[in-house]
């Protein structure tokens, strides 16, 4: 079963899953969203994702049409519907990381609704709640063993990023950043603000390791508060590592011993090339591997019901 779609609580076949061309999410990116993933068929850090959805909606003045309990129940419902048992289960990709096999990703979108054309939010009526549950698309096992490449992209090359404190549908700047990265043969684009500081990836948070200390840009640098970012910061502190939230310049990343990305689907993904140069030894580093082992242990415990 490739996808399960729910629109306003009604299951809809993917080929008939449509929204109006007058929907403001389509016209203006006037929407908020979250992407969740499962372990053992359960949404990981689900409450944190729904809390961030509520904060995003509040930030743009969008009243969520459903209470949190109903949103949580609908996430669980579409996940369950997307997990066929027995021979109908899709075969795993041969290069998949084993912890991702059989898992799902859920995209939860709330738009302000439809109405007359015009930017005024007061023109909108009937917010829509859309959920898509799909087989998880995540980096292959080789990416965790060998690392991936990243490039640094300036704000002037891709335009101004979306409102940083809200996870909205306005993503053109990050689309263009990732387009530039893929043209360079890289997995991810790391964005730089107008002051020359690295902020985040197009769809990830970025961490660097220098002398065993872990550094990541602070939230007030203008980045989205990543759910996985918060988990990794807690794991690093539990491991007794020195943790700093500071605004790094590109040269700090270029001279780092290790770099890694965090996101819901990627977990902790090592970056072993920055532009055309290796990062550190050119292989995933000790601190990155340590944190990923700890993350995996936490995710495995969650999958077992812990």
N, C-alpha and C positions, 0 to 999 in steps of 0.2 A: 504494500500500500504506500504509494509515493508521498501522498499529502492528505491531511485532513484540514478542512477549512470550516470555521465557525464565524458567522456574521450575525451580530446581535443575538447570540445564543442559539442560532439555528444552524445545524450542519448543512453544508452546501457542497455538492460535488465540485471539485476544483475547476472543471471546465465551465461551470456556471457561476463561479464565484466572482461577482462583479460589484463595483460601487459606481455611483453616479459620476458622470463627467463634471457635475457641478459640486462634487465633494471638495471641501477646502483642503483636505489632505492632499488630494491630487493636484489641485490648482495652485496652492500656495505653500505646501509643506506644513499646513496648519494642523499639526497632529503631534502626539507624543507616542513613544513606543518603548518596549523592552524586548530583549532577546534572552530567553532562559534556555538552559540545557538540563538534561536529566542524567542521573546516575542511578542504575537499578530501576529505571522507570519513574523516578521521582524528581521533581524540579529542585535543583540545588540552589540554596540561598534564595528560595522563592519569596520569602517575606522581604528581604532586602531589595529584590527587584521591584516588588509591588510598592514598597515605600518610595523608591526612586521614581517610579511612574507617577505616584501621587505628588511628589515634589515638583516634577517636571510640569505636570498639569497645572499645579498652583502657580508656578512661575509664569506661565503664559495665559493665566486666567481662564483655564478650561475646566469646567466642572465635570468630573468623571461621572458618567451616568449609572455606574454600578458600584456598590460597596465592595470593599476589599475581599470579603468572604466569597462573594459571587465570582469575582475575578479569579481568585485562587481555585475555586471549585471548577471553573470552566477550563483553566489551564490543565488541571488533573483530568478532566473529561476528554479533552482533545488528545492528550498524551495517551490515555488508555485506548482511545479509538484508533490511534495511529500505530499500535503495537500488535499486529496480528500474530497469532501463535502458529507453530507448526510449519507446514510446507509453504504457507503464504508469506512467511517472513523473508525479506529480501536477503540475498547472500551478502556477506560483508565484503568490502573491497579488499583485495589481497594485500594491499600495503597499509591497511588501517592500523592505527595504534589500538592494542587490544582493549583498552579501557573505554574506547568510543564505540565498539561494535554493539549494534542493537539499540543505541541511545538515540534520543530525539532532541531536536531544538524547537522551541516555540517562539514565534514572533507575535507579540501582543501589541496591537495598534489601536489607539483611540483618536478618531478625528473629530474636529469641531462640528462636522455635519455639512449639510448643503444649504444653498440659498441663492439669492440673487448674486450676480457677479459683482465683485467689489471687495476691497481689502477690509472693510469694517467688520470686525467679528460679530457685531450685533445682527448682521445679515444671516448668520448661521442658525440652523435649527436641526434638531434630532442628531446628536452626536452618534457616531457609529463605533462599535467595539468589534474588532476583527482579530481572530486568532488563526495562525497557520502552524500546524505541527508537521514536521518533516524529519526524515532521517538526518542525523547529525552530519554536517559537513565540517571536517576538522583536518588539520595537517596530518600527513602520513607519519608513520612511526619513524621513518628516516629523518624527518625534519627535527625530531627531538634528539636523535642520536648525532646528527651532523650539524644542526643549526641551519638558519636561513639568512638571506641577505636583506638589508634595509638601505634606504637612501634618505638623505635629509632634503626636505623641500621647503623653500621659503614661502611665507604668506603671499608675497607679491606674485608668485608663480601660479597660485591656485585660488586667490581671492580670500576674503575673510571667512573664517570658520563659523559654524552655527553658534547660537547662544550657548555658552559653555555650561551654564548651570542647569540646562534642561535638555533632555534627550528627545529631540524633535525630528520631524521628517525632513528638515532642511539640511541636506548633506552634500550639496554640489561641490563645496570646497574639498571635501574628503574624497569624493568620487574623482575629481581632477588630480588630487594628490596621489591616489592609488594608481590612476592611469599613468602618471609619470613614473611611478615606481616600477610598474610592470613593464613599461617601455625600456627600463634600464635592467630588466631581468631580476628585479628584487621582489621579495615577498611583501614588504610593508614600506610605507612612506612615513617618515617622522617629520612632523611639522615644526616650523620655527616661527615665533611671533615677530612683530615689528621691531622689538627691542633686541632681537638676535638670540633669544633663548629657545631651547627645545621644549616643547610642551607635551606632545603625545603622538601616538601613531594615528593613522587615518581611521583605524578601528581597534585601537589597543592603547594601553598605557605602557610606558617605557621605563625601564630600570637600568641603572649602570652599577657595576661593582668595581671598586678601586681599593686595593689594599685590604680586602675582606669586608669593607663597609658598603652598605647598600644605599643608593641614592635614587630618588624619583622626584619629578617636579611636584610642587605642592598644588593643592586644589585652587588656591588663589592666583595661580599662574594662568588661569583661564582654561581649565580642562574639566572634562566630565568626571564626577566621582565614581570611578570604576568599582563594581562590586568585587571582582576578582582582585583588583588592586588592593582593596581593604583587607581581604583575606591574606594576601601575600605579605603585606606589612605586618599583620599580626603574627604570621608564621615566622617571619624573620626575627621579630622581637622575642618570640618564644624560644628561638634557637640561640639566643644570646648574641646575635649579630648587631653591629652598630648600624642604625637606620637613620638616614637624613632625608628630609624633604627640602630640596633646594632646587633652584632654577639653573640647570646646566647649559653651557654653550656647546655648540657642535664640536669644538676641539676637545671638550671633556669626554664626550662620547668616543671620539676618535682615539683618545689615549686611554680608554678604560681597559681594565683587565677582562671584564665580561659585560655583555649586554643581554637583556632579555625582555620579551614582551609579555603582557598579561591580557587576557580577555576571556569571556565566558567559554567560547569554543576552544580556544588554544590552551587554556590553563596557563602554564609557564613555558614559553617557547624561546630557546636560545637564539640569539643573533650572532653569527660568527663572521659576517662580512658587513662592512659599512661602506657603501659606495664600492670602490674597486680595491679596498684594503681589508685585510683580515682584522678581526677584533681579538686582541690578546694573542693567544696561541693559535687562533683559527679553529678551535674546537670548543664545544660547550664546557664552561668552567665549573670549578668545584662548588662555588656558592649556588650557581644556577641549578646544578644537579641536586644539591642538598635541599633547596627549597622545593624543587619539583617532587622529590621523594616525599617530603612532608605534606605537600598538597595532595599527592596521590593517596597517601595514608588517610588523610581527612576525607577525601572523596570516596574512598573504598569503605570507610566506616559508615558514611552516610548511605551508600548503596545497600549496605547490610542492615539498614534501619537504625543506625546509631545516631 
